C-alpha cells in the first residue's frame, strides 16, 4: 500500500500474557502449592509465532508480539526465583526478541493464604504489593540484563499503589487498562477465594499518562512519564446482554440484578476470540483511524489458548489466524494503513506528527544501562 500524510493509520499491538497453564486448560488449581504447568509456553510460543509469520503490514513489516513474562511473588514462592519463567524459556525468548518481538513484564498479585491453603489476589496490602512488584521487576531485569520497559498486569488490574510502583521502577508503557470496566472480584471454581478484581471506571479509551492520585485518570502537568495504552474496547448492547446472561447462573439470585449495570460497559476482544466478536472490535478501531487519522488497536491472548487438546480450544489458533486475516483485509478495503507494532513502538506511533507539547507528554526516558 502506498501512503501519504493524509492516509489514516492503525497501529496494532498484540500482547501475550506468558502465564502458566490455567486450571481450565489443564493447569494447577489455585488451592495447590504444587509446581505450575507450562505447556502453553513450551508448545504455544512456536504456534503463535508460526501464525504471526504469515502476516505483514502495509509496509511489509511482520506481525509483532509483545511477550509479557511472568515475574512476581508467586513464581518466587514456588520456584525460589521470581525470574524463573525467563530463565526456563531463555532460548525461546532470545529468538523471539531477535525477530523484533518485545520482551515485557507480566506480574500477578497472587498471594498464598497459609491458613486456608489457596492463592488469592492481593489488592489491599500496599507494602506487600510494592514488594511483590519490585522483586519481580528486579528478577526479570537480571535475566534480561536490562530493565523491562513495558508491563501488563495480571487480571488487567491496577490501583494507585501498583501504578505508582510501576512509575518508580521506570516502566515506560503499561497496557492493562480496560476502559469503563469494573468487576468486584470473588471466588471461582478452581480453588481461589478472591481473584479477577478490576476497576477502570472513567478511564479514557486513548493513551494517557496516569495521575499519581487516580490511576484511571490522566495526569496533571509534571506528574510523570509512564504511558497507559488501554486495551481496545467496543460497544455492543446485544453482546453485553449475552455476556451478562451467561454470568447470572454463576451468581446468587440476590446479586444477579447487578449484571444489568454491565449492559452499558464497553467490551474487549482477544485476538484468539470468536471472529464475530473480534470483528466488531476491528471495525470499531478501523473507523476510529479513519475519523482521527491515527488510532491504536491493543489486544492480547494467553499461550494456553493455543493448546488444541482442551475442550473449546481447538479453534483458538484458527481464530487468531482468521482475526488477523480479516483485520488486514478490512484495513485494505477501508484504505487504512496498518502498522504492526510492539508495545514500546506504540509510544513512537502515538506521537509521530504531533505537536511538540504532545510529544513531550509521552516522552520516554532513555532505557537504563545494561545490568552487570
C-alpha positions in Angstrom: 0.0 0.0 0.0 1.4 3.4 -1.0 0.6 6.0 1.7 0.9 9.7 2.2 0.4 12.1 5.1 -3.4 12.0 4.6 -3.7 8.2 4.8 -5.3 7.0 8.0 -3.1 4.7 10.1 -4.0 1.9 12.6 -1.3 0.6 14.9 -1.8 -2.9 16.1 -0.3 -4.1 19.4 -0.7 -7.8 20.4 0.4 -8.9 23.8 0.8 -12.4 25.2 0.4 -13.0 28.9 3.1 -15.6 29.4 1.3 -17.3 32.3 1.4 -20.9 33.3 -1.5 -23.0 32.1 -4.7 -22.1 33.8 -6.8 -24.8 35.6 -9.5 -24.9 32.9 -6.7 -25.7 30.4 -5.1 -28.5 32.5 -3.1 -26.2 34.8 -2.6 -26.4 38.6 -5.6 -25.5 40.8 -5.4 -22.3 42.8 -5.7 -24.3 46.1 -2.4 -26.1 45.5 1.2 -25.1 46.2 2.4 -27.6 43.6 4.6 -26.6 40.7 2.8 -24.9 37.8 2.4 -26.3 34.4 3.7 -24.5 31.3 2.6 -26.4 28.2 1.1 -23.2 26.9 4.6 -21.7 26.6 6.5 -24.9 25.7 4.1 -25.6 22.8 2.2 -22.4 22.3 5.1 -20.0 21.6 6.0 -21.7 18.4 2.4 -22.0 17.3 1.8 -18.3 17.9 4.9 -17.2 16.1 4.1 -19.5 13.2 0.7 -17.8 12.7 2.3 -14.4 13.2 4.9 -15.1 10.5 2.1 -15.5 7.9 1.3 -11.8 8.0 2.9 -8.5 7.2 1.6 -5.0 7.5 1.2 -2.3 4.8 5.0 -1.6 4.9 6.0 -5.3 4.8 6.8 -5.5 8.5 5.9 -8.8 10.1 3.3 -9.1 12.9 4.9 -8.3 16.3 4.0 -9.9 19.6 4.8 -8.3 23.0 5.6 -11.3 25.2 4.8 -10.4 28.8 6.9 -12.7 31.0 5.7 -13.7 34.5 7.9 -12.5 37.3 6.3 -12.0 40.8 5.9 -13.3 44.3 4.0 -16.5 43.3 6.8 -17.5 40.9 9.4 -16.8 43.6 7.4 -18.7 46.3 7.1 -21.8 44.1 10.4 -21.9 42.3 12.7 -19.9 44.6 13.3 -17.1 41.9 10.8 -14.6 40.6 12.6 -14.6 37.3 12.2 -18.4 36.8 9.9 -18.1 33.8 12.5 -16.1 31.9 15.3 -18.5 32.7 13.3 -21.6 31.9 12.5 -20.4 28.4 15.5 -18.2 27.9 16.4 -19.6 24.5 12.9 -19.1 23.1 12.8 -15.5 24.5 16.1 -14.7 22.9 14.9 -16.0 19.5 11.7 -14.1 19.7 13.4 -10.8 20.5 15.7 -11.3 17.6 12.7 -11.3 15.3 11.5 -7.9 16.5 9.1 -9.1 19.2 9.3 -7.3 22.6 10.1 -9.0 25.9 7.9 -7.3 28.6 6.8 -8.0 32.1 3.6 -9.7 33.4 3.3 -9.6 37.2 0.4 -11.2 39.1 -0.6 -10.3 42.7 -1.1 -13.9 43.7 -0.6 -14.3 47.5 -0.7 -17.6 49.3 -3.0 -17.9 52.3 -1.3 -20.3 54.7 -4.4 -20.7 56.9 -6.9 -21.7 54.2 -4.4 -23.0 51.6 -5.1 -21.2 48.4 -3.8 -18.3 46.2 -5.8 -15.1 46.1 -5.4 -11.7 44.5 -3.9 -9.2 47.0 -5.3 -5.7 46.3 -5.2 -4.0 49.8 -1.8 -4.6 51.4 0.2 -1.7 49.8 3.5 -2.8 51.3 3.1 -6.3 50.0 2.1 -5.1 46.6 5.1 -2.8 46.4 7.5 -5.6 47.5 5.9 -8.2 45.1 6.3 -5.8 42.1 9.8 -4.6 43.0 11.2 -8.1 43.5 9.5 -9.3 40.3 10.8 -6.4 38.2 14.4 -6.8 39.6 14.5 -10.5 38.9 13.3 -10.1 35.3 15.7 -7.3 34.8 18.6 -9.5 36.0 17.5 -12.2 33.5 17.1 -9.7 30.6 20.2 -7.8 31.6 18.2 -4.6 31.3 15.1 -3.2 32.9 11.8 -4.2 31.1 10.2 -1.0 29.7 6.7 -2.5 29.2 4.3 -4.1 31.7 0.9 -5.7 31.6 -0.7 -6.6 34.9 -2.3 -9.9 35.8 -6.1 -9.8 35.6 -5.5 -6.4 33.9 -5.6 -5.0 37.4 -4.2 -1.7 38.8 -4.7 0.6 41.7 -2.9 3.7 42.8 -0.3 1.7 44.7 0.6 -0.7 41.8 0.6 2.1 39.2 2.9 4.3 41.3 5.3 1.4 41.8 5.5 1.0 38.0 6.4 4.7 37.8 9.1 4.2 40.5 10.5 1.3 38.5 10.8 3.5 35.4 8.4 1.4 33.4 7.7 3.4 30.2 4.4 1.8 29.0 1.7 -0.3 30.6 -1.2 -1.9 28.7 -3.5 -3.2 31.4 -6.5 -0.8 31.4 -9.9 -1.8 30.1 -11.8 1.5 29.9 -15.1 1.5 31.7 -14.9 -2.0 33.1 -15.5 -2.9 36.7 -15.6 -6.4 38.3 -15.7 -6.8 42.1 -13.7 -10.0 42.2 -14.6 -13.1 44.1 -14.2 -16.9 44.4 -14.0 -19.3 41.5 -14.4 -23.0 41.0 -10.7 -23.7 40.8 -9.9 -23.1 44.5 -9.3 -19.3 44.9 -11.4 -17.3 47.3 -10.8 -14.0 45.5 -9.5 -13.1 42.1 -10.2 -11.0 38.9 -11.0 -7.7 40.7 -10.6 -4.7 38.4 -11.8 -1.1 38.4 -11.3 1.0 35.3 -14.4 3.2 35.6 -13.9 6.5 33.9 -10.7 5.6 32.2 -10.0 7.2 28.7 -10.1 4.9 25.7 -7.0 6.5 24.2 -3.4 6.5 25.6 -2.8 8.7 28.6 -0.3 9.4 31.4 -1.9 8.2 34.7 -2.3 10.5 37.6 -0.5 9.8 40.9 -3.8 10.4 42.6 -6.1 8.3 40.4 -4.5 5.7 38.1 -7.7 5.8 36.0 -7.4 9.5 35.1 -4.9 11.5 33.0 -2.2 13.2 35.0 -1.8 16.9 35.6 1.3 18.8 34.4 4.6 17.3 35.7 3.0 14.2 37.2 5.1 11.6 35.4 6.2 9.7 32.3 4.5 6.3 32.4 2.1 6.0 29.5 -1.0 3.7 29.8 -2.1 2.1 26.5 -5.7 1.0 27.2 -6.9 -2.3 25.8 -9.1 -1.5 22.8 -12.9 -1.8 23.5 -16.1 -1.5 21.6 -19.8 -1.3 22.3 -22.5 -3.8 21.5 -25.6 -3.9 23.6 -26.5 -7.3 22.2 -23.2 -8.9 23.1 -23.2 -7.2 26.5 -26.6 -8.7 27.2 -25.4 -12.2 26.2 -22.3 -11.9 28.4 -24.5 -10.8 31.4 -26.9 -13.7 30.9 -24.0 -16.1 30.9 -22.8 -14.8 34.2 -26.1 -14.8 36.0 -26.3 -18.6 36.7 -22.9 -18.4 38.4 -24.1 -15.7 40.9 -26.6 -15.8 43.8 -30.0 -14.6 42.8 -29.6 -11.6 45.1 -26.6 -10.4 43.0 -27.9 -11.3 39.5 -29.6 -7.9 39.1 -26.2 -6.3 39.3 -25.4 -7.7 35.9 -27.8 -5.1 34.4 -25.2 -2.5 35.2 -22.7 -4.1 32.8 -25.0 -3.6 29.8 -23.6 -0.2 29.1 -20.0 -1.1 29.6 -17.6 -1.5 26.7 -16.3 -4.9 25.7 -12.8 -6.2 24.9 -11.9 -8.9 22.4 -8.7 -11.1 22.5 -7.0 -11.9 19.2 -7.9 -15.5 19.8 -11.6 -14.8 20.4 -14.5 -15.6 18.2 -14.2 -13.9 14.8 -17.6 -12.3 15.1 -16.7 -10.6 18.4 -13.2 -9.6 17.3 -14.6 -8.4 14.0 -16.7 -5.8 16.0 -13.6 -4.6 17.7 -11.6 -4.4 14.4 -14.4 -2.5 12.6 -14.6 0.0 15.5 -10.8 0.7 15.5 -10.7 1.0 11.7 -13.5 3.6 12.0 -11.5 5.4 14.7 -8.5 5.5 12.5 -10.5 7.0 9.6 -12.0 9.6 11.8 -8.9 10.6 13.8 -6.2 9.8 11.1 -4.4 7.6 13.7 -5.6 5.1 16.2 -4.4 2.0 18.1 -5.8 -1.5 18.4 -4.5 -3.1 21.5 -5.3 -6.7 22.2 -3.8 -9.8 23.8 -4.0 -13.6 24.3 -2.8 -16.4 26.6 -0.5 -19.2 25.4 -2.7 -22.0 26.8 -5.4 -20.8 24.5 -3.4 -22.4 21.7 -3.4 -25.9 23.2 -5.7 -27.8 20.9 -6.4 -30.8 23.2 -8.7 -29.0 25.7 -12.4 -28.5 25.2 -13.2 -25.4 23.3 -9.6 -24.6 22.4 -9.3 -26.4 19.1 -10.4 -23.3 17.3 -8.3 -20.6 19.1 -5.3 -20.9 16.8 -7.6 -20.7 13.8 -9.4 -17.7 15.4 -6.0 -16.0 15.7 -5.3 -16.5 12.0 -8.8 -15.6 10.9 -8.9 -12.4 13.0 -5.6 -11.1 11.7 -6.6 -12.0 8.1 -9.9 -10.1 8.4 -8.2 -7.2 10.1 -5.7 -6.9 7.2 -8.4 -7.2 4.6 -10.7 -4.7 6.3 -7.8 -2.2 6.6 -7.0 -2.6 2.9 -10.7 -2.2 1.8 -11.2 0.8 4.1 -7.9 2.3 2.8 -6.3 2.4 6.3 -2.5 1.9 6.6 -2.0 -1.0 9.0 1.2 -1.0 11.2 2.2 -3.9 13.3 3.9 -2.7 16.5 5.2 -4.0 19.8 4.1 -2.1 22.8 7.2 0.1 23.1 7.0 1.0 19.4 3.4 2.2 20.1 4.9 5.2 22.0 6.5 6.5 18.9 3.4 5.8 16.9 1.1 7.9 19.1 3.5 10.9 18.9 4.5 10.9 15.3 3.4 14.0 13.6 2.1 15.5 16.8 2.7 18.9 18.2 5.9 19.3 20.3 3.8 19.6 23.5 2.0 16.4 22.7 5.3 14.7 22.0 6.7 15.8 25.4 3.7 14.4 27.1 4.6 10.9 26.0 8.3 11.3 26.0 10.0 8.2 27.4 13.2 8.3 29.5 16.2 6.5 27.9 16.5 2.8 28.7 18.7 2.1 31.7 22.2 0.9 31.1 22.5 -2.9 30.9 22.8 -4.6 34.3 26.2 -6.0 35.1 
